[in-house]
Amino acid sequence: MAVTRSRSHRWVLVVEDEQLMRRLLEKIISKQGTPVLLAADGEEAIEMYRTHKQEISVVLLDLGLPKISGLEVFNHMKEENPDVRVVVASGYLEPEVKSKMHVAGVKHFIEKPYMLDKVIATLQSLIQ
């Protein structure tokens, strides 16, 4: 886990199992002045969200995670905070899964491989 501290309470939780991608996302998001929390798997993401939900403004959530799937992680976060803002990232998202997630409250989806400009624009549009 890495934490980039700031006086702001507009943190982004990045949940990504690929270490190099996690570090790259942390670097580009931090350059925008946004503090970042990192989680490498579903269990860590749930614990990180539970601990820091007051500071987290948006979650960038990969669906293909070890230990607990991204969909299950989303459901846990939704129980903690019905208004959680999540951007789902996936290489391929089946239409019925996307539809279920949309109904459950996910309004933003990003395809992998990441287009970094789109990631930044999407996150910034959701940060309060």
C-alpha angles and dihedrals in degrees: 000000000000125000124196104199126216137158087247122099092209101099127162120220109210113200108190129141096206107088097206091050091047091053093046092050090047090052097049095042092047090051087063089060094255120132115234136210119194132210125181100195143017097267092050091047093054093048092045091051093046091052099042106026092123091060098038115094098174139007124217101205127190110207097211100071133151121246097009124026122244090246091056090046090053091050091052091049090048089054090051093046122007089199096054112144112223132178109199118213122196140151090224128006119192111231094239092051090048090049092050091049092048091052089048091055109274107133101167129062129178124194122226135263085063121242096211095207090055092048092053094044093049094047094046091051089058102041115103 
